[in-house]
Amino acid sequence: MKLANVQKQSIQKDSIIGGKQKSYGEVVEYLDSHWHTNEKEKSLLIAKQLDKAFDNISQKVPTVLISGTNGKSLTTYFTSRLLQNEGLTVGIFYAPHILTYNERFSLQGDLISNKVFTDIANEVINMVDNINIEADTAAILMIMGLIYFKNASIDVALVEVAEGGASSVMSICSPKILAVTRVSDPDIQQDTAETKTLIQDIVGLIKTGTFVVSADQNKSNLHLMQEYTKNNKGSWVMPIRKLASLPYLFQQIHGRCASLAERIASIYVNEFQAQDAVESILTKQKGQRGRPTLEAKRMSELNPKKTLDQFWKEVQNDLPGRFQLFDKEKPSVLLDNASNIDALKNILLGVRLLHYQRPLKGLAIVLGFNTSAHLDIDELLRLLRYFFKKTSGQVVICPVQSLPGHTQDLSFDYEKLTNDIKSMKIKARSAKNFKEAFDMAQASVDERNGLVLLTGSTSIIAEYWKYRGIKKI
């Protein structure tokens, strides 16, 4: 039981760098206070220095990087489930976290224990002091993840790239595969130069031989990715077109993430992992000539082969803290950490499909944004106007507290946004805080058949868990 052994063990005493051993709480305080927001280049430099100090650990852990503007967490989660089904030991580095830093480190689906987290954090923090470099939380967390995965002797680490690419701390890795979920919404006219710069940064994560696959549907974006892949000596893979066979309504809103996960897992198993003992569901079975014998039929009935369709029927489509539907709550609550127009459009599609499946008696959308820097307000207003033409409900706008590692946009005008929504003849209210907003939303819908959607940022999801008194997901 590799996972149990890793979770119980501490870092070996002879590997701990000399220095004060902080408690779990002290480590958290240290990490909270050492974020360098908007200074990616500095974070990357520190990550490279730490990587060198730990004997280039980034080159000793096989990695798959998952980047893009939305759908990264679900794609990462689905990929891990597929690879675990193939018999592989899989680590995940999620970014960002919601309630605790532990959420960033997953091994075979389980989060890192407080003790192992604290031991590894102390090792990296003390190395920062010993080599006399500036502390940076993004760099420290990345190195912690690599140490954790190396100690676990994993087969592959899936790394979610929160923002950017070549300028992020994740670029110290030499990925076997780079997967790009989406880069932009093809229905929104974006500045070509800005999009090109973003794609160039993402594809800058490529190292020689890296396989590159994308689920983006914009032909111009895909052409740029293919061109940059060739220039960076990567290996371009045909982009994702289909939707994986998830149950209704999940296929429509998460099907492309699942399909991308299929491709990632298939490439990794077939190109980098010899799996003879486990029968793969990721490779097509060769056809058999002629009719099967009676014995072959009997054996097939006794030992039916699992298919991808069966796999997706068994996989839960919730990702705690990032996408979750609470059907048993009164009223039902849907969480989604969508923070850009493309992602918001997707979750609103999900609400509409849910309404088709079971008519809603009241809908309240609570929006809480960290920043307006990456949010086109005009597009948001158009999106809401289109949605509420076909679906009745209301919007509640509230401020949210920024999570560690995120900048808070104090200039965001919630009152103005509320008035702009009202001007389109959509019911809208503003609240002073999340609690007030959530109470308003709950009171406005039917207790048994209503729905409250919480979205707009990761921060609003954190506010919900804190509201419920939950300290750990």
C-alpha positions in Angstrom: 0.0 0.0 0.0 2.2 2.8 -1.3 -0.2 5.6 -0.4 -0.6 4.5 3.2 3.2 4.2 3.6 3.8 7.7 2.3 1.0 9.3 4.4 2.3 7.7 7.6 6.0 8.3 7.0 7.8 11.6 7.8 10.7 12.9 5.8 13.8 10.9 6.6 15.7 12.6 9.4 19.0 12.7 7.4 17.2 14.5 4.6 15.9 17.4 6.6 17.9 20.6 6.2 19.0 21.9 9.5 16.9 24.7 11.0 13.9 25.4 13.2 11.0 23.1 12.7 7.8 25.0 12.4 4.4 23.7 13.4 1.6 23.2 10.8 0.0 26.5 11.9 3.4 28.3 11.7 4.0 26.9 8.2 0.6 28.2 7.0 1.3 31.6 8.4 4.7 31.6 6.7 3.2 30.7 3.3 0.4 33.2 3.6 2.9 36.0 4.2 5.4 35.2 1.4 3.3 35.4 -1.8 4.8 37.6 -4.6 1.7 38.5 -6.5 2.2 39.9 -10.0 5.9 38.9 -9.9 6.0 35.6 -11.8 9.5 36.2 -13.1 10.9 36.5 -9.5 8.9 33.4 -8.4 10.3 31.4 -11.3 13.9 32.5 -10.5 13.5 31.4 -6.9 12.0 28.0 -8.1 15.0 27.4 -10.3 17.4 28.1 -7.4 15.5 25.8 -5.1 15.3 23.1 -7.8 19.1 23.2 -8.2 19.5 23.1 -4.4 17.4 19.9 -4.3 19.6 18.3 -7.0 17.2 19.2 -9.9 14.3 17.3 -8.5 12.1 18.6 -11.3 13.9 16.3 -13.7 13.3 13.2 -11.4 9.5 13.4 -11.4 7.6 12.5 -14.6 5.1 15.3 -15.1 2.1 16.3 -17.2 1.2 20.0 -17.3 -2.4 21.1 -17.7 -2.9 24.7 -18.7 -5.6 26.9 -20.2 -8.2 29.5 -19.1 -10.8 27.1 -17.7 -11.5 23.4 -17.1 -8.0 22.6 -15.8 -9.0 21.2 -12.4 -11.7 18.9 -13.9 -9.4 17.8 -16.7 -6.7 17.0 -14.2 -9.1 15.1 -12.0 -10.5 13.0 -14.8 -7.0 12.2 -16.1 -6.0 11.0 -12.7 -9.0 8.7 -12.5 -8.2 7.2 -15.9 -4.5 6.7 -15.1 -5.3 5.1 -11.7 -7.7 2.8 -13.6 -4.7 1.7 -15.7 -2.9 0.7 -12.5 -0.6 3.8 -12.2 0.2 5.7 -9.0 -0.8 9.3 -9.7 0.0 12.6 -7.9 -1.8 15.8 -8.5 -0.7 19.4 -7.9 -3.8 21.5 -7.9 -3.7 25.3 -8.0 -5.1 27.3 -6.3 -6.3 25.9 -3.0 -9.6 27.0 -1.4 -9.4 26.4 2.4 -6.1 24.7 3.1 -2.8 24.3 1.3 -3.2 20.5 1.7 -5.7 20.6 -1.2 -2.8 21.3 -3.6 -1.2 17.9 -3.0 -3.2 14.8 -3.9 -1.9 11.2 -4.1 -4.2 8.5 -5.5 -7.1 10.9 -4.8 -6.2 11.5 -1.1 -4.9 14.8 0.2 -1.5 15.1 1.9 -1.6 14.6 5.7 -0.8 17.6 8.0 2.3 15.8 9.3 3.8 15.0 5.9 2.9 18.5 4.7 4.6 20.1 7.7 7.8 18.0 7.4 8.2 18.7 3.7 7.4 22.4 4.1 10.1 22.7 6.9 12.6 21.0 4.6 12.0 23.5 1.8 11.7 26.6 4.0 15.0 25.7 5.8 16.7 25.3 2.4 15.5 28.8 1.5 17.3 30.1 4.7 20.4 28.0 4.2 21.1 29.1 0.6 20.1 32.6 1.5 17.4 33.3 -1.2 14.2 35.3 -0.9 11.2 33.3 0.2 8.4 32.9 -2.3 5.3 30.8 -1.6 4.6 29.8 -5.2 8.1 28.4 -5.6 8.1 26.7 -2.2 4.8 24.9 -3.0 6.0 23.7 -6.3 9.2 22.2 -4.8 7.2 20.7 -2.0 4.9 19.0 -4.5 7.9 17.5 -6.4 9.5 16.2 -3.1 6.2 14.7 -2.0 5.7 12.9 -5.4 9.3 11.7 -5.6 9.1 10.2 -2.1 6.0 8.4 -3.2 7.7 6.9 -6.3 4.7 7.9 -8.4 4.3 7.0 -12.0 3.2 10.5 -13.0 2.4 13.9 -11.5 -0.4 15.9 -13.0 0.4 19.6 -12.5 -2.3 22.3 -12.9 -0.9 25.5 -14.2 -3.0 28.2 -12.5 -1.8 31.1 -14.7 0.6 31.7 -17.6 3.1 29.3 -18.8 6.8 29.9 -19.4 6.8 32.6 -16.8 5.2 30.3 -14.1 7.1 28.2 -11.5 5.7 25.1 -13.3 8.1 25.7 -16.2 11.0 24.2 -14.2 9.4 20.8 -15.1 10.2 18.9 -18.3 6.7 17.7 -19.1 6.0 14.5 -21.0 2.7 16.1 -22.1 1.3 19.6 -22.2 -2.5 19.8 -22.3 -4.2 23.1 -23.1 -7.9 23.1 -22.2 -9.1 26.4 -23.7 -7.4 29.7 -24.3 -10.3 32.0 -25.2 -14.0 32.0 -26.1 -14.3 31.8 -29.9 -17.5 33.8 -29.8 -15.8 36.8 -28.2 -13.6 39.1 -30.3 -10.3 39.4 -28.5 -7.2 41.4 -29.2 -5.1 39.2 -31.5 -1.8 40.4 -30.1 -2.9 39.6 -26.5 -4.2 36.2 -27.4 -1.0 35.4 -29.3 1.1 36.5 -26.3 -0.9 34.3 -24.0 -0.6 31.2 -26.3 3.1 31.8 -26.7 3.5 31.9 -22.9 1.5 28.7 -22.4 3.3 26.8 -25.2 6.6 28.1 -23.7 6.2 25.2 -21.2 7.2 22.8 -23.9 10.6 21.0 -23.7 12.1 19.0 -26.5 9.8 16.0 -27.2 6.8 17.2 -25.2 3.5 16.0 -26.6 1.0 18.9 -27.0 -2.7 18.4 -27.1 -5.5 20.9 -26.8 -9.3 21.0 -26.5 -9.5 24.6 -27.7 -12.1 25.0 -30.5 -10.6 28.2 -32.1 -8.8 27.4 -35.4 -6.6 30.4 -35.1 -5.5 29.5 -31.6 -4.8 25.9 -32.6 -2.8 27.0 -35.6 -0.6 29.2 -33.3 -0.2 26.4 -30.8 0.9 24.0 -33.6 3.3 26.5 -35.0 4.9 27.2 -31.6 5.0 23.5 -30.8 7.0 22.8 -33.9 9.4 25.8 -33.1 9.9 24.5 -29.6 10.6 20.9 -30.8 7.5 19.5 -29.3 5.2 16.9 -30.8 1.8 18.2 -31.9 -1.2 15.9 -31.4 -4.5 16.4 -33.2 -6.9 18.5 -31.1 -10.0 17.3 -29.2 -13.3 17.5 -31.1 -15.7 15.1 -29.5 -17.4 15.1 -26.1 -16.8 12.1 -23.8 -19.8 9.9 -22.9 -20.6 11.4 -19.5 -24.1 11.2 -18.2 -26.6 14.0 -19.0 -26.0 17.1 -18.3 -22.4 16.5 -17.4 -21.5 15.5 -21.0 -22.6 18.9 -22.2 -20.7 21.0 -19.7 -17.7 18.7 -18.9 -17.6 16.4 -21.9 -14.6 18.1 -23.6 -12.6 18.1 -20.3 -13.2 14.4 -20.0 -12.3 13.8 -23.7 -9.1 15.7 -23.3 -8.4 13.6 -20.2 -8.9 10.5 -22.3 -6.3 11.7 -24.8 -3.8 12.7 -22.1 -4.1 9.3 -20.4 -3.9 7.4 -23.7 -0.7 9.2 -24.8 0.9 8.7 -21.4 0.1 5.0 -21.2 1.0 4.2 -24.8 4.2 6.4 -25.0 5.7 6.4 -21.6 4.3 3.5 -19.5 4.5 -0.3 -20.2 1.4 -1.8 -18.7 1.1 -5.5 -19.3 -0.6 -6.6 -16.2 -3.6 -4.3 -16.5 -6.1 -4.5 -19.4 -6.4 -1.0 -20.8 -9.6 0.7 -21.6 -7.7 3.4 -23.5 -6.7 1.4 -26.5 -9.1 0.0 -29.1 -9.3 -3.8 -29.1 -8.4 -5.5 -32.3 -11.3 -7.0 -34.2 -11.7 -10.7 -34.3 -12.2 -12.5 -37.6 -15.2 -14.9 -37.8 -17.7 -15.8 -35.2 -16.4 -16.2 -31.6 -16.4 -19.7 -30.2 -18.9 -20.8 -27.6 -16.1 -20.9 -25.1 -15.0 -17.4 -26.0 -18.6 -16.2 -25.6 -18.9 -17.8 -22.2 -15.6 -16.3 -21.0 -16.7 -12.9 -22.3 -20.0 -13.1 -20.3 -18.2 -14.3 -17.2 -15.4 -11.6 -17.4 -16.9 -8.7 -19.3 -14.3 -6.1 -20.5 -14.7 -2.7 -19.0 -15.3 0.1 -21.5 -14.7 3.8 -21.5 -18.5 4.4 -21.5 -18.8 2.2 -18.4 -15.9 4.0 -16.8 -17.6 7.4 -17.2 -20.8 6.1 -15.8 -19.0 5.2 -12.6 -16.9 8.3 -12.2 -18.3 11.0 -10.0 -18.4 14.4 -11.9 -18.1 16.5 -8.7 -14.8 18.0 -7.8 -15.1 19.2 -4.2 -14.6 22.9 -3.9 -14.4 23.5 -7.6 -17.6 22.0 -9.0 -20.3 20.5 -6.8 -24.0 20.2 -6.8 -25.8 19.7 -3.4 -29.1 18.2 -4.3 -30.1 17.4 -0.7 -29.7 21.0 0.4 -32.9 23.0 0.8 -32.8 24.7 -1.7 -30.2 23.0 -3.9 -26.8 24.7 -4.1 -24.5 24.6 -7.1 -20.8 25.6 -6.7 -18.6 26.5 -9.6 -15.4 28.5 -9.5 -15.9 30.0 -13.0 -14.0 33.4 -13.1 -14.1 34.3 -16.8 -16.7 34.7 -19.5 -16.0 31.3 -21.2 -16.4 29.5 -17.9 -19.4 31.4 -16.8 -21.1 30.7 -20.1 -20.5 27.0 -19.5 -22.0 26.9 -16.0 -25.0 28.9 -17.2 -25.5 26.2 -19.9 -25.4 23.7 -17.1 -28.1 25.5 -15.1 -30.3 25.6 -18.2 -29.9 21.9 -18.8 -30.6 21.2 -15.2 -33.8 23.2 -15.6 -34.8 21.1 -18.6 -34.2 17.9 -16.5 -36.1 19.1 -13.5 -38.0 22.4 -13.7 -36.6 24.9 -11.2 -39.0 26.9 -9.0 -36.8 29.9 -8.5 -33.2 30.6 -9.4 -30.7 32.9 -7.7 -27.2 33.5 -9.0 -24.7 34.8 -6.4 -21.7 36.4 -8.1 -18.6 37.3 -6.2 -15.5 38.4 -8.2 -11.9 38.8 -6.9 -11.0 41.2 -9.7 -12.2 42.8 -12.9 -8.7 42.5 -14.5 -9.6 39.4 -16.5 -13.4 40.0 -16.7 -15.1 41.8 -19.6 -18.0 43.5 -17.9 -19.8 44.2 -21.2 -19.6 40.6 -22.2 -20.8 39.6 -18.7 -23.9 41.8 -19.1 -24.6 40.4 -22.6 -24.3 36.9 -21.2 -26.7 37.6 -18.4 -29.2 39.3 -20.7 -29.2 36.3 -23.1 -29.5 33.8 -20.2 -32.4 35.6 -18.5 -34.4 35.9 -21.7 -35.0 32.2 -21.5 -34.7 31.5 -17.8 -36.3 33.4 -14.9 -34.4 34.3 -11.8 -32.3 37.0 -10.1 -28.7 38.0 -9.5 -27.1 38.9 -6.2 -23.7 40.6 -6.3 -21.4 40.5 -3.3 -17.8 41.3 -2.4 -15.5 38.4 -1.5 -12.2 38.2 0.4 -9.2 37.4 -1.8 -7.4 34.1 -1.1 -3.7 34.0 -0.4 -1.7 34.5 -3.6 -4.5 36.5 -5.3 -4.6 40.3 -5.6 -7.8 42.0 -4.5 -9.2 44.6 -6.9 -10.5 47.3 -4.4 -11.8 49.4 -7.3 -14.4 46.8 -8.4 -17.8 48.6 -8.2 -20.4 46.1 -7.1 -23.1 48.8 -6.9 -22.5 49.9 -10.5 -22.6 46.3 -11.8 -25.9 45.7 -9.9 -27.4 48.8 -11.5 -26.2 47.8 -14.9 -27.9 44.5 -14.6 -31.1 46.1 -13.4 -31.0 48.4 -16.4 -31.5 45.3 -18.6 -34.8 44.5 -16.6 -33.1 41.7 -14.7 -33.8 41.3 -11.0 -30.6 42.2 -9.2 -29.5 43.1 -5.7 -26.2 43.9 -4.0 -25.2 42.6 -0.6 -22.6 43.8 1.9 -21.0 40.4 2.3 -21.4 36.8 1.3 -23.6 35.8 4.2 -26.1 38.5 3.4 -26.0 37.6 -0.3 -26.5 33.9 0.4 -29.4 34.5 2.8 -31.1 36.7 0.2 -30.7 34.1 -2.5 -32.0 31.3 -0.3 -35.1 33.3 0.7 -35.9 34.1 -2.9 -36.3 30.6 -4.2 -38.5 27.6 -3.5 -37.1 25.5 -0.6 -37.7 22.1 -2.3 -37.2 22.9 -6.0 -35.2 26.1 -6.1 -31.5 26.5 -7.0 -28.8 28.8 -5.7 -25.7 29.1 -7.9 -22.5 30.4 -6.4 -19.9 31.4 -8.9 -17.5 34.1 -10.1 -14.3 33.1 -8.3 -12.6 30.6 -6.2 -13.0 33.0 -3.3 -16.8 32.7 -3.2 -16.5 29.0 -2.9 -14.2 29.5 0.1 -16.8 31.9 1.6 -19.5 29.2 1.2 -17.5 26.5 3.1 -16.6 29.0 5.8 -20.3 30.0 6.1 -21.1 26.3 6.7 -18.4 26.1 9.3 -16.3 23.7 7.3 -12.5 24.2 7.7 -11.3 21.3 5.5 -12.7 20.0 2.2 
